[in-house]
Amino acid sequence: MINVLTIEREYGSGAAQIAQKVADRLGWKLWDQLLTNEISRRLECDPQHVEQQGERKDPLYYRLFKAFLRGSFEGSLNTPGMKIADAEGIRRVAEQLVRAAANEGNAVIVGRGSAYYLRDRPDSFHVFVYAPFEERVRRLQQAGKSEEEAIQLADNVDRDRAAFIKQYFGIEWPARQFFHLMINSTMGEEPAVQMILNGLTAVKENQTISQT
């Protein structure tokens, strides 16, 4: 029975808001900013200090870590000084948390490699949310970014996410074959939410039929 939903996304696509609404409708736990906070706690960095670092060229492990932590608050992009040794340590903590959330069940998990860590679990349903580049830039500007910042972030964040997935899974992001459903968020939040819920229902019904 499906009791885990993962949502991977293009940056600025509005997936965080969609994930929140889906979690609310299902009554499931949302692992988005909550997951970011727990990763940060374990690695001894404070996500509240997001403005202390600039978006600049960083060592690979640092850029991958930032790409991994970017969560529900799309203006909260940066990570302060942290006590970590390498990217593998970051990946290990994240995987532990994602798998623990899935084992707990009734979970909506946003990003952080969750679709790839959980790709072989029959109780998981995987969604990818995307939007045209111009729409993502517009959303980021609405969140308070300048046009220049929004353009850079819409391009660079997904580039870092792709690097993370390539580094640790050997997969060309987003790898469509790992998703049950891919949604263009320009259809609107409510239609996107309903499409996800319909997809979950259809898979659950199919599983029930298969078991009888």
C-alpha positions as CSV (number, residue, x, y, z in Angstrom):
1,M,0.0,0.0,0.0
2,I,1.3,3.4,-0.9
3,N,2.1,5.5,2.2
4,V,5.1,7.5,1.0
5,L,5.1,10.3,-1.6
6,T,8.3,11.9,-2.8
7,I,8.3,15.2,-4.7
8,E,11.3,16.2,-6.7
9,R,11.2,19.6,-8.4
10,E,12.8,22.3,-10.5
11,Y,13.8,25.2,-8.3
12,G,11.1,27.9,-8.3
13,S,8.4,25.6,-9.6
14,G,6.2,26.0,-6.6
15,A,6.5,22.4,-5.5
16,A,6.8,23.3,-1.9
17,Q,3.3,24.8,-1.8
18,I,1.9,21.9,-3.7
19,A,3.6,19.4,-1.3
20,Q,2.1,21.3,1.7
21,K,-1.4,21.1,0.3
22,V,-1.1,17.4,-0.6
23,A,0.2,16.6,2.9
24,D,-2.7,18.6,4.4
25,R,-5.2,16.8,2.3
26,L,-3.8,13.4,3.1
27,G,-3.1,14.1,6.8
28,W,0.5,13.0,6.2
29,K,3.7,14.4,7.7
30,L,5.5,16.8,5.5
31,W,9.3,16.3,5.4
32,D,10.5,19.5,3.7
33,Q,11.7,22.2,6.0
34,L,11.4,19.7,8.8
35,L,13.9,17.5,7.0
36,T,16.2,20.5,6.3
37,N,16.1,21.4,10.0
38,E,17.0,17.8,11.1
39,I,19.9,17.6,8.7
40,S,21.2,20.9,9.9
41,R,20.8,19.9,13.5
42,R,22.8,16.7,13.0
43,L,25.5,18.5,11.1
44,E,25.6,21.4,13.5
45,C,24.7,24.2,11.2
46,D,21.8,26.7,11.8
47,P,19.3,27.0,8.9
48,Q,18.0,30.3,10.4
49,H,21.3,32.0,9.5
50,V,20.7,31.6,5.8
51,E,21.7,35.1,4.9
52,Q,25.2,34.9,6.4
53,Q,26.7,33.4,3.2
54,G,26.6,34.6,-0.3
55,E,25.8,32.7,-3.4
56,R,29.3,32.2,-4.7
57,K,31.5,29.6,-6.1
58,D,32.2,27.1,-3.3
59,P,34.1,23.8,-3.0
60,L,32.0,21.0,-4.5
61,Y,31.0,19.5,-1.2
62,Y,29.7,22.8,0.0
63,R,27.7,23.5,-3.1
64,L,26.2,20.0,-3.1
65,F,25.3,20.5,0.6
66,K,23.5,23.7,-0.2
67,A,21.7,22.2,-3.1
68,F,20.6,19.4,-0.8
69,L,19.3,21.6,2.0
70,R,17.3,24.0,-0.1
71,G,13.8,23.3,1.1
72,S,10.4,24.7,1.4
73,F,11.4,28.4,1.8
74,E,12.8,29.1,-1.6
75,G,14.4,32.4,-0.4
76,S,16.4,30.4,2.3
77,L,19.3,29.3,0.2
78,N,22.5,29.5,2.1
79,T,24.1,27.5,4.8
80,P,26.4,29.0,7.5
81,G,29.7,27.6,8.7
82,M,29.2,23.9,9.5
83,K,31.2,21.1,11.1
84,I,31.4,18.6,8.4
85,A,34.2,16.6,6.8
86,D,33.1,15.7,3.4
87,A,30.1,15.3,1.0
88,E,29.8,11.6,1.8
89,G,29.0,12.4,5.4
90,I,26.3,14.8,4.2
91,R,24.9,12.2,1.9
92,R,24.9,9.5,4.6
93,V,23.0,11.6,7.1
94,A,20.4,12.6,4.5
95,E,19.8,9.0,3.4
96,Q,19.3,7.9,7.0
97,L,16.7,10.6,7.5
98,V,14.9,9.9,4.3
99,R,14.7,6.2,4.9
100,A,13.6,6.7,8.5
101,A,10.8,9.0,7.3
102,A,9.7,6.4,4.7
103,N,9.8,3.6,7.3
104,E,7.6,5.8,9.6
105,G,5.1,6.0,6.7
106,N,2.3,8.5,5.8
107,A,5.1,10.9,4.6
108,V,5.5,13.5,1.9
109,I,9.2,14.0,1.3
110,V,10.4,16.9,-0.8
111,G,13.7,16.5,-2.6
112,R,17.0,15.6,-0.9
113,G,17.4,12.6,-3.2
114,S,14.4,10.9,-1.7
115,A,13.0,9.7,-5.1
116,Y,16.3,8.0,-5.8
117,Y,16.9,6.5,-2.3
118,L,13.4,5.1,-2.3
119,R,13.1,4.1,-5.9
120,D,12.8,0.4,-5.2
121,R,10.1,0.6,-2.5
122,P,6.7,-0.5,-3.7
123,D,5.0,1.7,-1.0
124,S,6.4,4.9,-2.6
125,F,4.9,7.2,-5.2
126,H,7.2,9.6,-7.0
127,V,6.3,12.9,-8.5
128,F,8.4,15.5,-10.4
129,V,7.2,19.1,-10.5
130,Y,8.5,21.5,-13.2
131,A,7.7,24.8,-14.9
132,P,9.1,26.9,-17.7
133,F,12.2,28.9,-16.9
134,E,10.4,32.3,-17.2
135,E,7.7,31.1,-14.8
136,R,10.2,30.0,-12.2
137,V,12.0,33.4,-12.5
138,R,8.7,35.1,-12.0
139,R,7.9,33.1,-8.9
140,L,11.4,33.8,-7.4
141,Q,10.9,37.6,-8.0
142,Q,7.5,37.4,-6.2
143,A,9.5,35.8,-3.3
144,G,11.6,39.0,-3.1
145,K,14.5,38.3,-5.4
146,S,15.7,40.7,-8.0
147,E,15.4,39.7,-11.6
148,E,19.1,39.1,-11.9
149,E,19.2,37.0,-8.7
150,A,16.1,35.0,-9.8
151,I,17.6,34.2,-13.2
152,Q,20.9,33.1,-11.6
153,L,19.2,31.0,-9.0
154,A,16.7,29.3,-11.4
155,D,19.7,28.2,-13.4
156,N,22.3,27.5,-10.7
157,V,20.3,25.6,-8.1
158,D,19.1,23.0,-10.5
159,R,22.6,22.7,-11.9
160,D,23.9,21.9,-8.4
161,R,21.0,19.5,-7.8
162,A,21.9,17.7,-11.1
163,A,25.5,17.5,-9.9
164,F,24.4,16.0,-6.6
165,I,22.3,13.3,-8.3
166,K,25.1,12.5,-10.8
167,Q,27.7,12.4,-8.1
168,Y,25.9,10.0,-5.8
169,F,23.5,8.0,-8.0
170,G,25.2,8.1,-11.4
171,I,21.9,9.4,-12.8
172,E,21.3,12.2,-15.2
173,W,18.8,14.4,-13.3
174,P,15.8,14.3,-13.3
175,A,15.7,10.7,-14.8
176,R,12.1,10.5,-15.9
177,Q,12.0,6.8,-15.6
178,F,12.0,7.0,-11.8
179,F,8.8,9.1,-11.5
180,H,5.2,7.9,-11.7
181,L,4.0,11.4,-12.5
182,M,5.5,14.6,-13.9
183,I,3.5,17.8,-13.5
184,N,3.8,21.3,-15.1
185,S,2.9,23.6,-12.2
186,T,1.6,26.3,-14.5
187,M,-1.7,24.4,-14.5
188,G,-2.2,25.9,-11.0
189,E,-1.6,24.6,-7.5
190,E,-5.1,23.1,-7.0
191,P,-5.1,21.1,-10.3
192,A,-1.6,19.9,-9.5
193,V,-2.6,18.8,-6.1
194,Q,-5.7,17.0,-7.4
195,M,-3.6,15.3,-10.1
196,I,-1.2,13.9,-7.5
197,L,-4.1,12.7,-5.3
198,N,-5.8,11.1,-8.2
199,G,-2.5,9.3,-9.1
200,L,-2.1,8.0,-5.6
201,T,-5.7,6.7,-5.6
202,A,-5.2,5.0,-8.9
203,V,-2.1,3.2,-7.8
204,K,-3.6,2.2,-4.5
205,E,-6.6,0.8,-6.3
206,N,-4.4,-1.1,-8.8
207,Q,-2.4,-2.6,-5.9
208,T,-5.6,-3.7,-4.2
209,I,-6.9,-5.4,-7.4
210,S,-3.5,-7.1,-7.9
211,Q,-3.6,-8.5,-4.4
212,T,-7.1,-10.0,-4.8
